[in-house]
Amino acid sequence: MKNCWFILLLGVISACSGSVFAQKTADSLARQAYLPDCIQYALGHQPIVRQSVIDQEIAERTVQSALAAWYPQIAAGYNLIHNIKLPTTIFPDPTTGESVPRTIGAKNTSTASLSVTQSIFNRDVLLASRTADAYRAQASQNTVRNKIDVVVNVSKAFYDVILTQRQVDILSEDIVRLQRSLQDASNQYQGGIVDRTDPQRARIALNNSRAQQKQYRDLVGAKVQTLKQLMGYPPNGVLNLTYDTLQLANEVSLDTTLLANPQSRIEYQLLQTQGRLLAANVRYNRWAYLPSVSAFGNYNLLYQNNAFSQIYNTSFPNSAIGLSLALPIFQGGRRIQQTKIAELQVQRLNWDLAALTSAVDAEYAQALANYKGSLSNYLALRENQLLAEDVYRVINLQYRSGIKTYLDVTIAEADLRTARLNVFNALYQVLISKLDVQQALGIIQFQQ
């Protein structure tokens, strides 16, 4: 039984694949692009998704083409022949009994024909009718699998971009704070309160933060281009990513009591569909022992005359109906071997299903362990950030009161900057590991 979340995903994807996609244009994303907006755009414009949709249409056309063989096949023919030399046939003379050569036929002949053939039993068309639904389902499931991959990849790339942007913002705030500290240290040095090492330390810390900010700012551009590529977004288009830090922090929770169900995975469903096709192939090879039966009807108009100008003056029609049966009796054992191959392919697929079931369990266990570890790390680092903010506030006040040295302030500032950067790194890891868990469970979803 398909997992209810997967059914929900199919419904959302189907809804988004229509007119909703048209609403998410490059112009709207240039003004504001939340994660659901980016996913929605990607599902409508990513080349691999569009190719999958085309593959579905190709599959449908292929099915219809194969099923067309069940309908009557009507053909018409025409020919015109001028015999340069008529054929000669030996006929016995009825009186003497001697063989006498005689020319037969007319110099000019023409034939117009109409034929109708109807398949009654043919294993090729029977296979087409039996596998049509499975063939359509396979194409549809390939599209769903590609859409799930797009959702996961776009989400990870989006988180990566906003993490780097947030790091740039944190360093900008740090630079403002360090500029103020540099000014304070310079004023105290000029007043003779501290020695020159304090403003020098402040200058070193400021330069380091500026260099780090420049590095992260350059990374933002590269990561945005990666996100655009995964979305199928114009490379030169403007993409204004928008996010809510509080909302991201609220999205880290996940129900860890869920159990992995391999049948909810699209990969498992694809193997099941492939199994249906392989089982049909076994039956197809067994049908090779049965005859092919078809009915036919022919109607011909024969025209012949020695004078070309009078060839169509008189017609000699003929017609026939009949039943055709073809039964291969011996083919050197080929049918036996082909049937065995088809049966072995089914057995091999069963082992693929067993291997995937084991892999899903292992993948889920690994993803869940990573998620729990990342979540614990994130909660600990968030507490460290609060502590670092309080330590910096106290030490900065003590430095201004002359109790602490500027070295203590420098260390506290570095600890605060590191704590803030680490929190967002940890948040990114939690969100990524959460996606991995959802993918392992087969419950990847998104909102419009």
N, C-alpha and C positions, 0 to 999 in steps of 0.2 A: 504494500500500500504506500502510495506516495506521501511524503511528509507534508503536513498542512502548510508549513512555511514555504515549501517549494511550490505548492499550488499558488500561494499568495504571490510569490516571486514571478511566476508565469503570468499571472493576471496583471501585475504591475508592468512587467516588461511589454506585454501585449498592448496595454493601454498607452504606454509611452511610445511605442513604435509607430503610432499613428499620428493624429493631428497634434498631439501634445508636443512632439518633437519640433514641429514647425514654429512653436511659440518661443523656443529657446534659440535665438539667433546670436550671431557674433556681436551685434549691436547691443543686445540686452546684457550679454556677459561682459561687455566693455564697461558697462555702468556698475554692475553688481553681479558677482558670481559666487554663490555659496556652493558647498559640496554637492548637494542634490542637483543644483543647476548644471554643474560641470558633468555629473554622471548622465543627466538627461540629454545634454548636448552630445556627449560621447556615444550614447546608444543610438543616436540618430545620424551621426556623421563619421564615426570611426570606420575606416576602410574595411577592416576585417568583419565588422558587423554588417555593413552594407553588402559585402561579398557573400556573407552567410544568407542574407535575405534573398539575394539573387540565386544562390545555390538551391534554396527552397523552391523558387519558381522553376529552376531547371529540373529539379526532381519531379515537380508536378507535371511539367511538360513531358518528361521522360515516361512517367507512368501513363499519361494519356496516350502517348505514342505507342507504347507497348499494348495497351488495352484496345487500340484501334484494330488490332488483328482479329478481334472477335466479331467485328462487323463484316458484312458481305464485301468482298473485294471485287470491284467492277473494273474491267479493262476493255479498251477498244483498240482495234488494230486496222491497218490499211496497208496494202501493197499493190504495186503495179509492175508487171514483168513483161518484157518483150523478148521472146525467144529468137535468137539469131539463127539457130539451127534446132529444129525440133528433135526430140529424142526418138530413137528407133527401137522397136520391140519385135521380137520374133514370134509370129503366130503360126500355128499349123493350118494348112489349107484343108478345109472340110471335105473336099472332093478327092484330092490326091493324097492328103496326109503329109505332104512335104512342108518344111518350114519356110515361111515367107516373111521377109522383113517388111515392117510397116511403120510409118511415122504416125505418132499419136499426138493429140493435143492441139491447141490453137497457138498461133504465133504471139498473140497478145492476151494476157490474163490479168485480172485485178480482183482483189478480195477485200471486202470490208467485214470485220468480225466484231462481235460483242461477246464477252465472256464474264460469267459471274461465278465466284468461288466462295463457299462458306465453310469455315472451319467448324468441325463438330467436336473433334478431340485432337488437341495439339499441346504437347507438354510445355512448349515455350509460352504460349498465350495463357495457359492454365497457371503457370508460375507467376506470370505478370499480374493476374487477377488475385492470386493468393497473397502476394507480397506487396501489393500497392499501398496498403495502410502502413505497413512496417517501413517501407521505403520513404513515405512522407514523414513518418514519425522520426526517422533517423535524421533527415534533413532539418526538421524543426528542433530536435535535441542538440544538433551541432550548433545551431544559432543560439540556443539558450546557453550552451557551454561557453561560447565566445562572449556573450553578453555578461555572463558572470565574471569571466576573466577581466573584461573591461571595467566592470564595477570595482573589482578589487584593485586593479592596477591604477585606475584613476584616483581612487580613495587614498591609496598609499602615496602617490605622487602629490596629491593635494596636501596631505598632512606634512609631507617633506618640505613643501614650499612654505607653508605658513609657519612651520617650526623655524626655518631659516630666517623668515621675515621677523619673527618674534625675537630671535637672537639679535638681529640688527637693532630692533627697538630697545632691547635690554642694554645693549652696548651704547646706544645713543643716550639713554638715561644715565648710564655709568660715566660717559664722557662729560656730561653736564655736571655731575657730582664731582668728578676729578678736576674739572676746570675751576670749580668753586674752591676745592681743597688747595689747588695750586695757587690761586689768588690769596687764600688765607695764609698759606705757608710763606709766600713771598712777602706779604705784609709783615708777618711776624719776624721774618729774617731781616727786613729793612729796619724794623724796630729794635733789633738786637735781642729778641726774645729767644730765638732758636738759631742754630748754625745753618750754613748753606746746604747741608745734606737734605734737609726737609723739603725745600722746593725742588731739589734735584730728584728726590724720590718721587715727588708728585709729578714731575715732568716725565719720568720714566714710565710710571703707571699710565699716564695719559697717552703717551705715544703707543704703548702696547695695546691699549683699548682701541685707539684709532686704526691701528694696523689690522687688528682682529675684525673690527667692524667692516673695513674695506674688503677683507677676505670673504666675509659672510654676504656682503652686498653683491659681490660678483657672483657668488654661488646662487643667489636668488634668481638672477637672470637665466643661468643655465638650467636650473630646475624648473623654471616656468616654461622654458622651451620643451623640456621633457614632458611636462604635463600637457602642453598643447599637442605634442605628437601623439600621446596616448588618447587624447580626446578627438583627434582629427580636426583640430582647430587651426585656422590660418596662421602660419608661422609669424607673419608680420602684424597680426591682429592684436588689439589691446585686450588684455584679460585682467580684469580688476577683481582679484580674489578677496572675498569677504568672509570673515569668521568671527565667532563669539568665543572668547577664551573660556568663559564660564560654562558655555554650552559644551565645549570640548571636554572640559573637566568632568561634566556630568555624564558624558558618554562612555566613561571608562568601565562602568559596571556591566556585568555579564552573568547570566545564570550558569553557574558551573556545575549544577546538578544534572544537566542534560546528558543523555547518553548518545553515543555515536550510532547512527543507523545508516549502514551502507546504501540501503535502497533509496535514501533521500538524496544521494549524490548523483549528479547528472552523468558522471562517468559510469556509474553502475547501471543507470537506465540505458545508456548508449550500448553497453555490453548486452543487456537484456534484449534490446532491439536487434542487435547483431545476431544474437542467438536465435531469434525468430526467423531471421533471414537464412541462417545456416541450416536450421531445421527444415525450412522450405526447400533448400538446395538438396537436402538428403532425399526428400520426396521427389524432387525433380529428377534425380538420377535413378530412382527406382521406377519412375514412369517410363524410362527408356526401354523397358521391356514391353510396353504397351504399343499398339499400333497408332499411327496418326491417321485420322479419318476426316475427310472433307467431301462436301457435295459440290458439284459443278454443273454449269449449264452453258452451252455455246450456241451462238447463232451466227451463221456466215452467209454472206452474199457473194457469190462467185460470178464474175463476168469474164467472158472469153469470146474472142472473135479474131479471125485472121486479118481483118481490116481494122486498123487502129481507130479510125474515125467512128466505127460502129461498135466499139468494144462495150459500151454501156447500154446498148439497145436492148439486150436480153440478159436477165439475171438467172442464176441457177442456185437458189437458196438451199441451205441445209442446216440442220440444228440437231443438238443432242443434249441429253442430261445424263448424269451418272454419279456414281459414288466412287471415291478413290480411297484406297487403304494401303498404307505402307508399313511393313513390319520388318525391321532389321533382325535377322535370325542369328548371325554370328559375326562378331566384330573383334575376334581375337582376345576376348576377356576385358576389353576396354571398359565396358559398362560396370563390370564387377569392381574394377580398380577405382573408377570414378566414384562409385557409391561408397567404397571403403574410405576414400579420401574425404568425402563429405562427412561421414560419420566421425572420423578422427578430428576434423575441424570443430565439430560440436564438442567433443571431449576436451579438446584444447581450450575452447572458450570457457568451459566449466571451470578449468583450472585458473583461467584469467579472472573469473568472478571470485574464486576462493582467494587468489592473491590480492585482489583489490579489497576484499573484505578485511583481510589482515592488515593491509596497508592503511586503510581508513582508520582502523582502531589505533595503530601505531602513530599515525599522523595526528589524530585527535589528542592522544595522550601527550605527545610532544608539544603540540600547540597549547594545550591547557596548562602544562607545566610552565611554558614560557610566559603565558599570560599571568599566571599566579605570581611568578617571580617578578615580572615587570611591574605588576600592580603593587606588590609589597615594596619594591624599590621606589616607586613613584610616591607612595604615601610617606615613606621615610624621608625622602628628599624634600617633600613639601614641608614636613615638620622642620627639617634642617634649614629651609629658607626662612621660616618664621624666626628660628633661633638666630640665624645670621643677621637678619634685619635688626633684631633687638640688640645683639652684640655690637653691631656697627653704630647704632644710635647711642648706646652708652659710652663706648670708647671715644666716639667723636666729641661727645659732651665733655668727657674727662680730658681729652686733648686740649680743647678750648679753655678748660680750666687749669691747664698746666700740670695735670696729674699724670697723663700718659704721653708717651713720645709719638712722633709722627710715624715711626715704624709700626707701632701698634695699629694706627689708623690705616696704614697701607695694607697690612695683613687683613684687617677686618673688611676693608673694601674688596680685596681680592676674594676673600671667603664669600662675601655677599654676591659678588658677580658670578662666581663659580656655582654657588647654590641656585641662583636664579636660572642660569643656563642649564644646569643639571636637571632642574624640575621639568623644563620643556623637553629636554632630551628623553627623560623618563616618560613623560606624557605621550610623546611620539611612539616610543616602544610599546606602551600599553595599547594604544589605538591600533598599531600594526599587528600586535599579537592577538588582539581581539578579532580583527578581520581574519586572521589565520584560523582561529577557533571556529568562527562562523562558517568559513569555507570548508573546514573539515567536517562540520556538522551538516553541511548542505543547506544552510539557512541564510545565505547571503541575500540581503534585501536592501532597498533604498526607498526613500520617499520622494514624491514629486516636488 
